[in-house]
Amino acid sequence: MHFIQPDQHSRRAFLRRAGQLAFTGAALPTALNLVAMGEAAAFNANDYKALVCVFLFGGNDYANTVVNYDTTSYERYNTIRGGRTDFSGGGIAIPRAELASTLLSPTTALPGGVQYALHPAMTGLAGLFNSGSAAVQLNVGPLIAPMTRTQYSNGSVPRPPKLFSHNDQQSVWQSSRAEGARTGWGGQMGDLALSSNGVNPVLSCISVSGNTVFLSGDQALSYQVGTGGAVKINSLNGNVYNSAEVRAAMTALALQERSQLLEREYNLVTARSFSTESAVTNALNAFPASGTDFAAFPAGNRLADQLKLVARMIAARDTLGTKRQVFFVSMGGFDLHDNLINNQTNLMGQLSAGMTAFYQSTVALGVADKVTAFTASDFGRTLQSNGDGSDHGWGSHHLMVGGAVRGKAFYGSAPPVSVTNSSTDSNDQWHVGQGRLLPSTSVDQYAATLATWFGVEGNEMSAIAPNLGNFGGAYPTNLGFML
């Protein structure tokens, strides 16, 4: 197995280091030109495709999102989570009767009669699953290489860095590296897409949720927008101190050519932001939020507001000249060490309503098979209750939604319902205490499957999923959930 990071020895890594050196002197224009030359032929797209990462900050509780439903599994789940013996809830267990409306009916039943339902508040996503437009990836999380609990215990296989830490695991999910990483796998896909997005390559990677390492590439930048559209530079878009003359002077200062290196680069960034804002604003004006294609989005739902903006950007794709795009939206509030039952119900309702409305919007726009949304989170949580919530975990279950998803199916292996701590229990190799799931599928496999559909090929995959070379055989590099 190759435990070294391939990107530490690649052309891409050389270009990244050249870009970093640029900040110390005149290497910047040269480095950027090298990147452009190196990437120009890396990706050639004739159609449109978009990926939308829905990140759940705080570590979503997997066991109350994709919930064990068959009698045997539910009984174990209920006992571990402190539920009443009549299955009517209690502790942090969801009453079994409430799960009937969100029972998932896969085309192929899971082994051993295992059944799952989504959280009762997720009726929309359950409907998409059962109609074939959504799927579930079971027990996925960061791994450097395949690992069992025995190997975890004896340290014979390297662990991902800084397990159970919010900031670090958010970064590992998004970039395969702990906090401080400079590029993410969404941004690396954006790098490959730049040559396809000829009119405005700045719009390859778009965040509606602030700054994120996920969308940072070697060359691609994360263009940040708000739920209302592009963010304006106030002093260049309105009179300053009620004076048009001051505004004109500010504009001249911000956009004029400069001979000094750092001043020139600063003004280039400002000019790019100014021109891109104008292009985005004009393009979105043709697709107002009140349009019928966006009617499904509910009011008062922060995630839905973000996804509506993504849908409008996709609607404007031809005007903006984009062929491949990666988007980032997010929700917070998932660090539920207490009040799990009440707070997660609200969060799951917003998640389901937002993602369902987004899918319906892509159908209305005629691009449902061109757009794939997927969830991610810091980590899953413990199956064992801490009294009123759950604690930091590792593996989790995630959702993929879109017309190109091989829906109505579960991917990966259904983990046993257990909190065993015994490393000698050969019947349970997928828990590391308190019901923390040891992932049976890696983020690299998950990312590579999405990237393959997006158009990434061959040796470029190592930049997207640097640990992928450690997987294969029983751990496929393509999980099969995309057409």
N, C-alpha and C positions, 0 to 999 in steps of 0.2 A: 504494500500500500504506500502511496506517496503522500506523506503527511505535510510536506512543504507546501507553501502556497504558490501555485503556478504563476500567479500574477507578479510575484516578486522577481521573476526572471524572464518576463515577456517584453515584447515591443511596447505594449500598452503601459507597462510599468516604467520603461525608459521615458516614454512621453510624459507620464505623470511627473516623474522626477525633474524632467526638463522644465515642465510648467512651474514646479515649485521653485526651481532655481531662478525662474524669470523674475521673481520678486526682488532679487538682489542686484539686477542690472539689466543690460540691454538684451538679454536672452529672450524676453517676452515675445516680441514679434516673430522671432525665429521659431520658438517653441510652438506658438499657435499655428504657424504655417506648417510645421512638421506634423502636428496633429491632423490638420485639415488634409494634408497630402496622404497621410497614413490611413485615414478613415474613408477617403473619398470613394473607394471601390468596395468598402466592407459590407454594404447593405444596399440592396436594390429592390424597392417596393413599387409595384404598379397599381396596387389596390390600397384601400385604407384599412388600418387596424388600430385599435386603442386598447390599452390595459389601464384599469382603474384600481389602485390599491386603496382599500378601506381599512385604515389602521385603527385598532381599538386600544387606546393608551390606558395603561394601568394593569393589564393582564386580565383578560376575560376568563371567567369561570366556565371551563369547558363542559363540566358535568351537568350544569343547568342550562346549557345552550343546545347541545345535542344529547338528549336525555335517554338513558336506558329505559325501555318500555316493556319488553317481554317479562313475564312474571318472575322468572328466576333472577334475571339481571336487576330488575327494578327492586326486588326484595333486598338484594345486597346493597344497592345504591341507597335505598331508604334507611336501612339499618346504619350504614356508615355515616349518613348525613343527619341522623338523629330524628328520623321520622317516626310517626305512630305506626303501630302494628297493623292497623286497618288500612294503611296506604293513603290516609287522608292528609298527609303533610306533617308539618312539625319540624323543628330544627331548621335546616336549610334544604329540606327535601320538598320537591314540588308534588302536590297530590296527583296520584296516577290518573284519576278521572279527568283532570284538567288537560291531560296530554292527548286525549283521543282526537281532538280537533286538529292537532298538528302531527299526527302519526305519519311517518315517512314510509312510502310503499315503493321500494326499489324494484326495478325490472327483475333483477336477480337477487334472491333472498340471501342474507348473510349466513355463514355457517353456524351451526348449533342453535338455530332458531332465534338468534339475537335480533332484536328490533330496537329502533330508535324513534323518538319524536323530537321535534324542535320545541324550544320554550313556548309555553302557551301564548305568549304575546307575539309570536313570529308566524302568524297565520299566512301572511303574504308570501314569505320565503318558503314555507311548507307547500303552498300551492304551486310555486315555481318548481320546486323539486318534483312534486308528484306529476306535474305536466311535462317534465323533461327538460326544463330550462335552467336547472341548478343541480349541483352535486355537492357531496361532502367528502373532504379529505380527512381521514381519521388519523389522529395522533401524529401530527407533524410538528417539528421544532428544530432548533439548531443542532447539528451534529457535524463533527469533523470527519468521522468515519462511522460505519455501522457499529453499534455497541449494545451489549446485553447488560443486565444488572450486575451479573458476576464480573464482567469487565469493568463496569463503572466502579464497583467496590474495590477491585484489586488494582485499578489504575493502569491496566494493560493497554487501553486505548485512550488517546488524548481527549479530554473534555473540552467543550466550547468554553471560551473565557468568561469568568465572572458570572456563573449561573445564579439565577434568582435575583439579580440586581436589575431594577427597572431600567435605568439609563443604558446600562451595558447591553441588556438583552434587546431593548428597542433597536440599538445600533447593530447588534449581531443579526437580528432578523432582517434589517434593511441593507446591511453591507457585508455580512460575514465577519465583521471585526467589532471589538469592543468600542466603548465611547471614545471619540477622537478620530474615528474613521473619516476619510475625506471623500469617498465615493461610495455609491450604493448601486444595487443591481438594476434599479429603474433607470438611473443615470447612465449606466453602462449600455443599456439598450438604447437610450437616447443618443449616445455617441454613435452607435451603428446606424441610427435612423437619420442622422444629419444630412447625409448626401441625398436622401429621398425627399426631405422637406426643403425643397429648393427656394421657395418664395420667402419663407421666414423660418430659418432653422432654430431661432430662439424658442419657438413654440413646440419643440419636441417634448419637453418635460414641463408640466404645469402643476403647481401646487395651489390648492384652494384652502390650505391649512397651514400657512406659514412656512418657515424654513425647514428642510428635511434632508438628511443625508441620503435617503432613498433615491432622490432625483438628481443627485450630484454625480456628474461623470467626469472623465478626463477633459472633455471639451464641452459637453452639454451642460447648460446651466438650468437651474430650477427657476422658471419664470413664475412669480407669485402673483396671484389675482385674489380678489375678494369675492364674496358671494354676489355682489352687485356688478362685477366685471373687472376690467383692468384698473390698476391703481395709478392715479394721476400724480405727477410732480406738481404740487400746488403752485409754486412760484413760476412755472412755465405754462400754466393753463388758466391762470386768472390774474387779474390786476393785483399787483403788490402794493399795499398801502393805498389802494384805490387809484393807482397810477399806472397807466398803460406804458409810460416811458420807463418806469422802474422794471416792469415785466419784460420789456424789450431788452433792457440792459442785462437782466438776469439771464435771459435766453441766449444772448450773444456770448456772455461769459461761459455759460454751461456747454455750448455747442461748438464754439469756434475751435479751429485747429490750434494745437499747441506743439511747441518744439521739445519741451521737457518731457521725458519718457512717462513718468507717473501722471503728470497733468494730462498728457495726451490720452493715456489709457482710461483715466477717470472720465474725461469728456466723451470718449467713445462709448463707455458704458452708459453714461447719461443720455447720449444721443440715441443709443439703441433702445433704452427704456422709453424715451419720449416718442420715438417713431413706432415702436411696438404697441404702446398704449393706444395711439391713434388708430392703428390698423385693427387692433382687437375691438376697440369701442365701436368703430364703424361697422365691423363685421357683425358684432352682436346686435347692433341696432336693427338688423334685418331679421333677427330671431328673438323678439322680446320675450321676457319671462312670462308674460300673460298669454303667449301663443298656445294654440290648441295642442301642439306637440308636447307641451310641458304641463298639461292640465292635471296629470295624475299626482304631481308632487304635493304633499300635505303642507299646510301652513304651520308655523311654529315648531318646525323640526330642523335643527341646525344641520344635521347631516343631509337631509333632503335639500336644504338650500344650497349646500356645497355641490351636491350631485346635479342639481338643476343647472348650475353654472357650467359643469362639465358637459352636460347634454347640449347646452347652447353652443359651447365651443366646438363640439363635434358637429353640430348642425352647420356651423360656419366653416367647416374644414376646407371646402373648395375655395372659398374666398380667401382664406388664410394660407392656402397652398401647402397643407400638411397631408402626409401619407401615413405616417406612424407617429403616435403620441402615447406618452405615459403620464397618467394623472395620479395625484395623491390627495385624498380627503381623509378626515379622521373624526373620531369621537373620543372624549375623555370620560373619566369617572369610573373606570372598571376595577380600581384597586379596592375591592370590597371585602375588607377584613371584618366588617360588620354590616348589619342591615342589608344583607345580600338579597334576600327574597324581594323586598320592596324596591330597592334601587335597581337591581338588574331587570326587573319587569319593565320599568320605564325605559331603560337603555335598549333592551331587546325589541321593544315596540318601535322605538325610533329607528333602529337599525333595519328592521324588517320593512317598515313603511318606506324608508328612504331607498333601500336597494330595490324593492319591488317597483316603486314608482320610476326609478331610473331605468330598469329593464323595460317597463311599459313605454317609456319615452323613446328608447332605442328602437322599439318595434314601430312606433309611430313615425320615426325618422327613416325607417327602412334600413337600419344598420345593426339590427340585433345580433346578426352573425359576425359582425365586424368589431364588436365591443365586448370585452370580458372584464367583469368586476370580481374581485376576490378579497377576502378578509385576511388580516394578519394582526398580531398582538404581541406584546412583550413576551408573554408566556401564558400557559394555562395556570390552573391553581390546584390546590390540594383537594382531593376527593373528601378527605376527612374534614369535618367541621371544626372550627375553633370556638364554637358556641353560637355565633350569629353571622359568621362569614367563613371565608376560606383564605388560606395563605398562599404565598408565592409558589409557583410550580414550574413546569418545564413544557412538556408536550401539550398539544391542544388540538381540537377539531376545528376545521375551517371550511368556509363556503366559497364556491365558485359559481358565478351567475352569468349567463349569456347564451346567445343562440348557437355559439360554436362549442359550448360545453357539452360533453357526453353526459347528459343529465339523468335524473331518476336513478342515481347510482351512488354507492359508497366506494371510496378508493382507500387503499391501505388496509391494515388489519384492525379489527375491533379489539381493543384492549380488555383484559379481564377486569372485573369490578372488584378491586382489592385495595387494601392498605398495608399489605404485608411488608415487613422490614427484614425478613429473613433471606439472606443471600443464598441459602441452601435450598430454598423452595423452587424447584425446577419447573413448577407449574406456572410461575409468574415471574417472567424476566422483564416486565415492562413497567415496574414501579420502583421508586427509589425512596420510599418512606412517605407516610401520610397520604398515600394515593397520588403522589406526584408521578405523572406519566413520563417515562423515559421514551423519547420519540422513536417510533419504528419507521418513520419517514423523515427525511431531512428537508430543511428549507432549501438546500441546493437542488434537490430533486423537484421540489415544488416550483422553484423559480425557473429551472431548466425546462420544465414542461410548458410553462407559460411562454418562455422565451422562444421555444421551438415553434409554437403557433404564431408568435409575433414575427418570425422570420430569421431568427439567429441560427447560424449554421456553423458546423465544423469547429475549428480551433478558436473561434471567437467566443464559444460557450464558456471557456475557462475564466473569462473576465466577469461573466454574469454569475457563475456558480463555481467559485474557486476550489471547492472541495469535491466537486462532482466526480473527479477521477478516482476517488476512493470508494465509489459505489458501482454496482453492477450485479449481474446474476440475480439473486433473490431481492436485491435492492435496485430496481430498474432506474435508469437515468431519465426515462420518460414515463410518467405515472399513468398516462393514457386517458386523462380526463378531458383532453381537448381533441376536437375533430381534426 
